Amino acid sequence: MGIEERKERERQIQRELRQEQIVAAARKVFSAKGFNGTTMEDIAREAELSTGTLYLYFKSKDELYAAINVELQRYMQQRVQQLADNNALTPSEKVEALSRVLYEIYEFDPSMMRNVLHLQASETLQNLSPETLDTINGILAQTLSPLSRIIQEGVREGSFESHHPVAIVDIVWAMFSGLVLWEESKRLFDPKKDHLRSTLDLAMKIFGRGICRTPAISDRLSED
């Protein structure tokens, strides 16, 4: 490696380290103040950088928020992939275990998870660059793909009703997102309320029963 190549590599390493420093600071500020209450100045102060330097790495608060979104989604992808690859579990058992996995994903960083779900449900996405949107959509697709595989596996084995796997996965994600945000809204009235775990368990049990294949009446009669 020549001198120039070595210098360029060192610059790249420094840039990546600085980006990690900024993202860590942003996660802390967003968790404390939420998206709307956070400014780029707040993040620069937490990262111990000038606001001008911060803008050299991220064009806007939206771009920085999206970077954290991507980081959290990568963790989600890993956890769901682990569940899908667990050959010791049947498809039905994987669906049953999904509530625990989703709750552990939420527990990884509750504040950021709520903020990310707010981001996905808001008009903020319209302000992101096409490149950032493509990254977020790509990772979300990779995250949900293992869920689709679990559903398809169950259909092939005859355990689940034959429905479009993408539609089923969308229902799971919408259910999880809705419960997280709904439980958050209830805590505004009573901070002591925290029923997400039990509600998520119940929701997944009902969901699991709903997609499970039940013998047709004619089948049951023939067995009799």
Backbone bond lengths (Angstrom), bond angles and torsions (degrees), N, CA, C in turn:
res aa  C-N    CA-C-N  psi(-1)  N-CA   C-N-CA  omega(-1)  CA-C   N-CA-C  phi
1 M - - - 1.466 - - 1.520 109.37 -
2 G 1.346 116.15 127.21 1.455 120.77 -179.45 1.522 112.08 -75.57
3 I 1.347 114.53 173.03 1.464 120.17 -177.85 1.532 110.92 -61.59
4 E 1.324 117.30 -45.33 1.463 120.89 -178.38 1.526 111.43 -65.30
5 E 1.334 115.31 -40.42 1.466 118.20 179.19 1.521 110.67 -64.54
6 R 1.341 116.07 -40.15 1.458 120.44 179.35 1.523 111.06 -64.77
7 K 1.339 116.27 -40.53 1.461 120.20 178.93 1.528 110.87 -65.27
8 E 1.333 115.53 -39.89 1.456 119.79 -179.89 1.528 110.41 -65.90
9 R 1.325 116.28 -39.57 1.459 120.27 177.87 1.522 110.95 -64.73
10 E 1.325 116.73 -40.40 1.470 120.65 178.68 1.522 110.58 -64.65
11 R 1.335 116.25 -39.27 1.474 119.92 178.11 1.529 110.35 -64.27
12 Q 1.339 116.58 -40.26 1.453 120.57 179.83 1.516 110.99 -65.11
13 I 1.335 116.53 -41.37 1.460 120.88 178.57 1.521 110.53 -62.93
14 Q 1.328 116.18 -44.04 1.459 120.63 178.90 1.522 111.30 -62.78
15 R 1.325 115.65 -38.91 1.458 119.54 179.67 1.527 110.53 -65.36
16 E 1.336 117.07 -42.30 1.461 120.82 179.42 1.521 111.29 -64.99
17 L 1.342 116.28 -39.77 1.459 119.88 177.92 1.522 111.45 -64.30
18 R 1.342 115.73 -39.75 1.458 120.04 179.02 1.527 110.72 -66.61
19 Q 1.323 116.18 -39.46 1.465 119.81 177.72 1.524 110.98 -63.00
20 E 1.332 116.63 -41.76 1.464 120.54 177.58 1.528 110.56 -62.62
21 Q 1.320 116.48 -38.75 1.460 121.40 178.21 1.524 110.81 -62.62
22 I 1.322 115.89 -42.87 1.467 121.01 -179.17 1.525 110.72 -68.17
23 V 1.327 117.20 -43.86 1.465 120.96 -179.35 1.524 110.56 -63.03
24 A 1.335 117.05 -40.82 1.469 120.51 178.45 1.526 110.45 -62.63
25 A 1.328 116.49 -42.27 1.462 120.13 178.61 1.526 110.72 -66.18
26 A 1.328 116.28 -41.89 1.467 120.15 -179.02 1.523 110.83 -64.23
27 R 1.346 117.14 -41.11 1.456 119.96 179.27 1.525 110.39 -59.04
28 K 1.322 116.28 -41.26 1.460 120.95 -178.95 1.524 111.05 -65.65
29 V 1.320 116.60 -43.19 1.466 120.23 -178.00 1.529 110.93 -71.57
30 F 1.338 117.27 -44.19 1.456 120.49 178.86 1.528 110.90 -60.19
31 S 1.335 116.70 -40.53 1.461 120.48 -179.80 1.523 111.28 -63.45
32 A 1.335 115.29 -35.74 1.466 120.03 -177.43 1.524 112.66 -81.20
33 K 1.330 116.80 -38.77 1.466 120.55 -172.09 1.523 114.65 -112.58
34 G 1.339 117.50 -11.25 1.452 119.15 -175.10 1.514 110.85 78.60
35 F 1.323 115.95 170.56 1.463 119.55 -176.57 1.528 111.84 -66.62
36 N 1.327 116.38 -50.39 1.464 119.84 -175.50 1.526 112.64 -66.61
37 G 1.326 117.16 -29.80 1.462 120.04 -177.89 1.509 114.21 -85.74
38 T 1.319 117.50 -2.65 1.463 121.63 -176.97 1.524 111.26 -100.80
39 T 1.319 116.36 140.42 1.463 121.82 174.99 1.528 109.05 -119.00
40 M 1.314 115.94 162.62 1.462 120.22 176.87 1.530 109.95 -63.44
41 E 1.323 116.28 -31.27 1.463 120.03 177.70 1.524 110.77 -64.24
42 D 1.355 116.14 -39.54 1.463 120.36 177.51 1.529 110.83 -60.20
43 I 1.312 115.13 -44.30 1.465 119.95 -177.63 1.524 110.84 -68.42
44 A 1.325 116.29 -41.85 1.467 120.07 178.68 1.524 110.29 -61.37
45 R 1.322 116.10 -40.53 1.476 120.46 179.46 1.526 110.41 -63.69
46 E 1.326 116.51 -43.57 1.467 120.28 -179.89 1.530 110.83 -66.33
47 A 1.322 117.09 -35.89 1.471 121.34 -179.61 1.524 112.29 -82.70
48 E 1.338 116.01 -4.46 1.470 122.02 -178.98 1.529 110.96 59.94
49 L 1.340 113.91 45.97 1.459 121.71 177.73 1.520 108.86 -130.52
50 S 1.302 115.69 162.27 1.458 118.82 172.90 1.521 108.57 -76.97
51 T 1.322 116.32 154.72 1.466 119.62 179.20 1.520 110.41 -62.01
52 G 1.338 117.01 -35.93 1.460 120.92 178.33 1.512 112.00 -61.18
53 T 1.327 116.81 -41.66 1.461 120.69 178.47 1.517 110.48 -65.23
54 L 1.323 115.98 -38.29 1.465 120.15 179.80 1.520 110.81 -59.75
55 Y 1.335 116.39 -41.31 1.460 120.53 -178.61 1.526 112.34 -69.11
56 L 1.322 117.66 -17.27 1.461 119.95 176.07 1.525 111.25 -69.73
57 Y 1.343 115.88 -24.20 1.459 120.81 -177.07 1.521 112.83 -102.37
58 F 1.320 116.71 -33.00 1.460 120.99 179.70 1.524 108.85 -136.59
59 K 1.324 116.00 130.41 1.458 121.39 -173.54 1.528 112.70 -70.71
60 S 1.325 116.25 -28.77 1.464 119.71 -176.04 1.515 110.41 -157.65
61 K 1.317 114.95 170.74 1.458 121.21 175.42 1.528 109.86 -62.51
62 D 1.336 116.39 -35.88 1.457 120.61 179.17 1.526 111.13 -61.78
63 E 1.340 116.60 -44.25 1.458 121.09 -179.27 1.530 110.42 -63.47
64 L 1.313 116.32 -40.20 1.462 121.01 -179.52 1.523 110.41 -68.70
65 Y 1.308 116.15 -40.56 1.454 120.66 177.76 1.519 110.70 -62.94
66 A 1.334 115.53 -38.85 1.460 120.17 178.97 1.524 111.11 -65.51
67 A 1.329 117.47 -34.11 1.463 121.29 178.74 1.526 110.07 -62.24
68 I 1.325 116.93 -38.42 1.462 120.88 177.94 1.523 109.55 -70.93
69 N 1.326 116.03 -37.24 1.459 121.32 176.00 1.525 109.84 -56.29
70 V 1.322 115.74 -45.85 1.461 121.17 -179.30 1.528 110.51 -62.46
71 E 1.319 116.64 -42.40 1.462 121.31 -178.99 1.530 110.76 -61.70
72 L 1.323 116.89 -44.18 1.458 120.87 -179.66 1.520 110.73 -67.62
73 Q 1.331 116.63 -39.22 1.458 120.02 179.72 1.522 111.57 -65.91
74 R 1.321 116.89 -32.30 1.472 119.79 177.29 1.535 110.00 -63.90
75 Y 1.321 116.17 -40.19 1.463 119.88 177.30 1.525 109.93 -65.08
76 M 1.321 117.25 -41.66 1.454 121.45 177.67 1.520 110.67 -59.64
77 Q 1.322 115.12 -43.20 1.462 120.35 -179.40 1.532 110.62 -59.38
78 Q 1.315 117.05 -44.25 1.458 121.53 -179.02 1.531 111.26 -62.44
79 R 1.333 116.73 -44.67 1.468 120.52 -176.80 1.537 111.61 -67.58
80 V 1.332 116.28 -43.13 1.464 119.34 -179.46 1.527 110.08 -69.30
81 Q 1.323 116.96 -36.53 1.463 120.71 178.01 1.521 111.01 -62.98
82 Q 1.321 116.67 -40.23 1.469 121.14 177.68 1.526 110.86 -60.28
83 L 1.324 116.48 -40.90 1.458 120.38 179.39 1.523 110.86 -66.03
84 A 1.327 116.08 -45.22 1.461 120.24 -178.68 1.523 111.81 -63.93
85 D 1.332 117.33 -32.58 1.469 121.90 -177.44 1.524 113.23 -84.68
86 N 1.322 117.59 -2.78 1.464 121.16 -177.86 1.537 109.54 -76.98
87 N 1.316 116.28 96.86 1.462 121.18 -176.40 1.526 112.94 -73.51
88 A 1.325 116.98 -8.59 1.465 120.00 179.41 1.526 111.55 -78.86
89 L 1.339 116.94 -12.26 1.461 121.20 -177.60 1.524 110.90 -108.98
90 T 1.312 116.51 144.47 1.462 121.26 172.82 1.530 108.29 -78.18
91 P 1.336 118.44 164.25 1.466 119.80 176.23 1.529 112.99 -54.45
92 S 1.328 117.13 -40.60 1.467 120.50 179.47 1.524 110.86 -64.37
93 E 1.334 116.68 -39.48 1.456 120.57 179.22 1.527 111.05 -69.66
94 K 1.330 116.63 -32.24 1.463 119.95 177.26 1.531 110.76 -67.11
95 V 1.324 115.89 -41.23 1.464 119.75 176.99 1.519 110.12 -63.19
96 E 1.332 116.25 -40.64 1.458 120.24 178.79 1.530 110.94 -64.11
97 A 1.345 116.27 -37.81 1.468 120.93 -179.64 1.521 112.08 -76.76
98 L 1.321 117.09 -12.58 1.463 120.59 -176.00 1.522 112.49 -62.93
99 S 1.328 117.43 -33.57 1.464 119.43 -179.83 1.525 110.48 -63.14
100 R 1.341 116.67 -39.57 1.469 120.22 177.80 1.519 111.04 -65.84
101 V 1.346 116.69 -42.87 1.458 120.66 -179.86 1.526 111.01 -63.45
102 L 1.322 116.73 -44.63 1.467 120.57 179.99 1.528 110.76 -63.70
103 Y 1.326 116.20 -39.22 1.462 118.23 179.31 1.525 110.74 -68.04
104 E 1.325 118.25 -37.28 1.463 121.14 177.21 1.526 110.78 -65.76
105 I 1.315 116.90 -35.18 1.466 120.75 175.54 1.529 109.59 -63.54
106 Y 1.331 115.38 -43.66 1.463 120.13 177.53 1.524 110.64 -61.93
107 E 1.333 117.20 -43.16 1.458 122.07 -178.27 1.525 112.84 -68.31
108 F 1.323 117.69 -19.97 1.467 121.76 178.38 1.522 110.49 -55.65
109 D 1.333 116.34 -40.23 1.464 121.87 175.26 1.524 107.78 -164.09
110 P 1.350 117.51 83.46 1.470 121.01 -174.65 1.526 114.29 -54.76
111 S 1.323 116.62 -44.78 1.466 119.42 -177.62 1.527 111.16 -62.68
112 M 1.344 115.89 -44.58 1.454 118.92 -179.09 1.514 111.09 -69.94
113 M 1.326 117.83 -35.48 1.458 119.52 177.49 1.521 110.51 -61.59
114 R 1.321 116.44 -44.40 1.468 118.96 178.11 1.528 110.55 -63.79
115 N 1.317 116.53 -41.05 1.459 119.69 179.48 1.523 111.94 -65.11
116 V 1.336 116.10 -40.03 1.465 120.32 179.25 1.525 110.78 -63.78
117 L 1.337 116.54 -41.56 1.461 119.96 179.28 1.525 110.83 -66.78
118 H 1.328 116.51 -36.35 1.467 119.63 174.35 1.525 109.90 -62.78
119 L 1.323 116.39 -41.24 1.464 120.67 -179.96 1.519 110.59 -60.75
120 Q 1.325 116.92 -45.50 1.459 120.83 -177.55 1.521 112.14 -67.07
121 A 1.334 116.24 -22.81 1.464 120.22 -178.10 1.529 112.22 -99.25
122 S 1.326 117.19 6.37 1.458 119.96 -175.51 1.527 111.51 -115.55
123 E 1.328 114.28 175.92 1.459 120.14 178.92 1.528 112.00 -80.55
124 T 1.333 117.63 -1.44 1.463 121.23 -179.00 1.521 110.95 -59.54
125 L 1.338 117.00 -32.14 1.454 120.38 -179.41 1.524 111.66 -57.98
126 Q 1.335 116.54 -29.53 1.472 120.02 -179.15 1.519 112.17 -67.51
127 N 1.334 116.52 -19.37 1.463 120.03 -177.67 1.529 112.89 -90.16
128 L 1.330 116.86 -5.60 1.456 119.93 -178.08 1.520 111.06 -82.61
129 S 1.313 115.52 154.19 1.462 120.54 178.61 1.522 109.27 -68.74
130 P 1.342 117.45 154.61 1.474 120.27 177.81 1.525 112.20 -56.93
131 E 1.340 116.59 -35.80 1.464 120.64 -179.88 1.534 110.66 -64.31
132 T 1.341 116.07 -43.54 1.461 120.26 -179.49 1.526 110.88 -67.31
133 L 1.325 116.58 -40.83 1.460 120.41 177.96 1.525 111.00 -61.89
134 D 1.329 116.17 -41.80 1.466 120.37 178.51 1.523 110.83 -61.79
135 T 1.340 115.98 -39.86 1.465 120.18 179.65 1.522 110.76 -64.14
136 I 1.341 116.06 -47.28 1.464 120.49 -179.36 1.526 110.98 -62.56
137 N 1.338 116.48 -46.18 1.461 119.91 -179.27 1.522 111.38 -64.82
138 G 1.333 115.83 -37.47 1.463 119.64 -179.85 1.516 111.80 -64.77
139 I 1.328 116.73 -44.29 1.455 120.31 -178.87 1.526 110.56 -69.84
140 L 1.341 116.93 -38.69 1.465 119.51 178.01 1.525 110.34 -62.63
141 A 1.327 115.66 -39.83 1.468 119.48 177.75 1.525 110.73 -63.43
142 Q 1.333 116.67 -40.72 1.460 120.89 178.03 1.529 110.80 -66.28
143 T 1.331 116.55 -32.98 1.454 120.80 179.16 1.526 111.22 -68.72
144 L 1.325 115.77 -42.46 1.454 120.17 -176.02 1.525 112.98 -83.12
145 S 1.327 117.40 -17.91 1.462 121.17 -179.33 1.524 112.88 -58.04
146 P 1.356 119.85 -44.27 1.465 119.09 177.78 1.528 112.83 -61.78
147 L 1.341 117.18 -32.70 1.466 119.74 176.63 1.518 110.11 -64.07
148 S 1.323 115.19 -41.72 1.461 119.93 178.21 1.531 110.38 -61.96
149 R 1.329 115.31 -37.09 1.466 119.62 179.41 1.525 111.17 -65.18
150 I 1.346 116.68 -38.59 1.469 120.76 178.13 1.533 109.97 -61.80
151 I 1.336 115.96 -44.15 1.465 120.58 -179.61 1.521 110.62 -64.31
152 Q 1.332 116.66 -45.18 1.463 120.64 -179.81 1.524 111.17 -62.78
153 E 1.321 116.29 -37.65 1.463 121.15 178.08 1.528 110.49 -62.23
154 G 1.333 115.88 -42.87 1.459 120.09 178.94 1.515 112.92 -65.65
155 V 1.334 116.22 -36.95 1.469 120.41 178.26 1.533 109.80 -65.82
156 R 1.325 116.68 -43.82 1.462 120.40 -179.55 1.534 111.45 -62.19
157 E 1.325 116.23 -37.26 1.460 120.48 -179.47 1.528 112.52 -79.44
158 G 1.309 116.78 -9.49 1.449 120.18 -178.79 1.512 114.12 85.39
159 S 1.354 116.43 9.44 1.467 120.20 -179.48 1.518 112.00 -81.13
160 F 1.350 117.20 -32.86 1.459 122.00 -175.40 1.521 110.47 -113.89
161 E 1.327 114.50 151.07 1.454 120.50 171.53 1.525 109.42 -62.98
162 S 1.311 115.61 149.90 1.459 120.19 -178.19 1.528 110.37 -84.50
163 H 1.332 115.23 99.25 1.455 122.49 175.06 1.522 107.95 -126.59
164 H 1.316 116.83 163.97 1.464 119.93 179.39 1.527 108.29 -64.15
165 P 1.333 117.84 121.09 1.470 119.97 -175.79 1.526 113.89 -60.11
166 V 1.330 116.77 -33.63 1.468 119.26 179.76 1.521 110.45 -64.62
167 A 1.327 116.71 -41.39 1.468 120.70 178.74 1.525 110.43 -63.51
168 I 1.330 117.27 -41.01 1.465 121.20 179.14 1.521 110.77 -63.99
169 V 1.332 116.44 -43.73 1.466 120.94 179.76 1.525 110.44 -64.82
170 D 1.329 116.72 -39.15 1.472 119.91 177.32 1.526 110.64 -60.41
171 I 1.330 116.54 -37.50 1.467 120.25 178.52 1.527 110.36 -64.59
172 V 1.343 116.22 -42.85 1.469 120.27 179.36 1.525 110.57 -61.22
173 W 1.326 116.43 -47.41 1.470 120.16 -177.61 1.529 110.76 -65.76
174 A 1.327 116.75 -42.24 1.462 120.39 179.13 1.528 110.88 -63.98
175 M 1.318 116.12 -38.28 1.458 120.63 179.23 1.526 110.44 -65.34
176 F 1.324 116.53 -46.86 1.464 121.01 179.03 1.526 110.88 -62.33
177 S 1.326 116.93 -48.88 1.467 121.12 -179.55 1.519 110.91 -59.97
178 G 1.321 115.95 -46.58 1.453 119.90 -178.28 1.515 112.81 -62.88
179 L 1.334 117.07 -40.22 1.466 119.69 -179.27 1.520 111.32 -68.01
180 V 1.338 116.91 -40.29 1.467 119.62 178.79 1.523 110.53 -61.10
181 L 1.323 116.66 -47.32 1.465 120.20 -177.61 1.529 111.75 -71.30
182 W 1.332 117.09 -34.38 1.463 119.97 179.17 1.526 110.75 -68.59
183 E 1.325 116.93 -43.21 1.462 119.93 177.96 1.527 110.92 -63.95
184 E 1.325 116.05 -34.46 1.467 119.59 176.97 1.524 110.45 -63.93
185 S 1.330 116.97 -42.78 1.464 120.05 -179.16 1.526 111.10 -65.32
186 K 1.325 117.20 -35.02 1.467 119.68 179.33 1.528 111.25 -68.73
187 R 1.330 116.34 -31.97 1.467 119.37 179.86 1.525 112.03 -70.21
188 L 1.323 117.16 -17.76 1.460 119.63 175.53 1.523 110.53 -65.32
189 F 1.350 116.45 -30.87 1.454 121.10 179.43 1.530 111.72 -90.03
190 D 1.322 115.83 -31.20 1.463 119.95 179.70 1.531 108.55 -145.05
191 P 1.335 117.68 95.89 1.476 121.73 -176.88 1.525 113.75 -57.57
192 K 1.328 117.40 -19.84 1.463 120.08 -178.07 1.526 112.22 -78.27
193 K 1.317 116.65 -15.98 1.460 119.65 -178.19 1.525 110.39 -75.53
194 D 1.319 115.35 127.77 1.457 120.85 176.01 1.524 108.04 -153.03
195 H 1.310 115.36 84.29 1.454 120.84 -175.55 1.527 111.90 -111.32
196 L 1.330 117.40 18.76 1.456 119.75 -175.50 1.521 111.54 -61.05
197 R 1.331 117.25 -45.90 1.469 119.82 -176.37 1.522 111.42 -60.15
198 S 1.324 116.60 -51.27 1.466 119.73 -177.58 1.527 111.63 -67.34
199 T 1.335 116.99 -37.63 1.469 120.05 179.87 1.513 110.73 -68.40
200 L 1.332 116.40 -38.81 1.462 120.65 178.65 1.528 110.65 -66.12
201 D 1.331 116.63 -39.96 1.466 120.28 176.81 1.523 110.75 -60.25
202 L 1.339 116.07 -45.58 1.462 120.46 -179.40 1.527 110.77 -64.42
203 A 1.329 115.97 -43.13 1.463 120.01 -178.73 1.527 111.41 -61.65
204 M 1.329 116.95 -41.61 1.458 119.99 -179.21 1.523 111.68 -71.27
205 K 1.349 117.38 -31.49 1.455 119.67 175.84 1.534 110.43 -64.88
206 I 1.332 114.88 -44.92 1.469 119.35 178.86 1.523 110.22 -64.42
207 F 1.335 116.22 -42.17 1.458 121.06 178.72 1.530 110.31 -61.61
208 G 1.348 116.33 -45.71 1.456 120.41 -179.05 1.517 112.46 -59.99
209 R 1.328 116.22 -41.70 1.462 119.87 177.73 1.525 111.08 -65.08
210 G 1.330 114.86 -35.23 1.462 119.35 -177.45 1.519 114.17 -67.32
211 I 1.331 117.52 -33.24 1.467 119.44 -177.74 1.525 112.24 -94.52
212 C 1.341 117.09 -10.26 1.459 119.52 -179.61 1.531 110.44 -69.26
213 R 1.294 115.43 139.28 1.453 121.23 -179.27 1.520 109.34 -77.56
214 T 1.329 116.14 126.76 1.464 121.07 177.03 1.520 108.48 -107.65
215 P 1.301 117.99 141.01 1.471 120.60 -179.23 1.517 111.35 -58.11
216 A 1.296 116.70 141.83 1.461 121.00 177.11 1.527 109.04 -67.68
217 I 1.322 115.96 157.01 1.478 120.15 -178.99 1.522 110.29 -58.11
218 S 1.336 115.31 -39.13 1.468 118.74 -179.18 1.514 111.13 -64.32
219 D 1.305 116.27 -36.89 1.462 120.42 178.09 1.506 110.88 -63.23
220 R 1.337 116.32 -44.43 1.461 120.15 -178.79 1.550 110.59 -65.60
221 L 1.349 115.94 -37.72 1.455 119.23 179.99 1.520 110.55 -66.20
222 S 1.345 116.29 -39.88 1.457 118.99 -179.28 1.517 111.38 -66.42
223 E 1.329 116.46 -31.41 1.466 120.58 178.44 1.522 110.32 -68.94
224 D 1.353 115.53 -34.40 1.473 119.28 178.37 1.535 110.41 -69.92
